[in-house]
Amino acid sequence: MKRAALLAGILAALTVVMVSCASTGGSAGGPSGTASAAAQGFGGQVTVTVTMSNGKITGVEADGPGETQGIGSRALSILPGSIIEANSADVDSLSGASVTSQAIKTAAAEAIGKIGN
């Protein structure tokens, strides 16, 4: 009898958790929109524009015309795809381009925050 009561309690708790998750729901109904933000890179301002649809990052563009060609420019072309794939600005920096990478991630996180608010 105690087992049945314990099992019923566990099932009730799981049901509450599942209903709560469904109502706040992953990506459906999440924030949508486009926002830009900038952060200081190695060679100047780096501007990042993020597009989200229902809580999912669908586009990221990074521009830093003053960044070093072949180093910072690689981060500008590689990190946007990593951010889309991770659905987050919390991605690994590109080796050798840590300042530019950090600027991209900082600006992307700020842009994501603007969309969410």
Secondary structure as GFF3:
##gff-version 3
##sequence-region A 1 117
A	DSSP	alpha_helix	2	24	.	.	.	ID=ss1
A	DSSP	beta_strand	33	40	.	.	.	ID=ss2
A	DSSP	beta_strand	45	53	.	.	.	ID=ss3
A	DSSP	beta_strand	56	63	.	.	.	ID=ss4
A	DSSP	alpha_helix	72	86	.	.	.	ID=ss5
A	DSSP	alpha_helix	98	116	.	.	.	ID=ss6
###
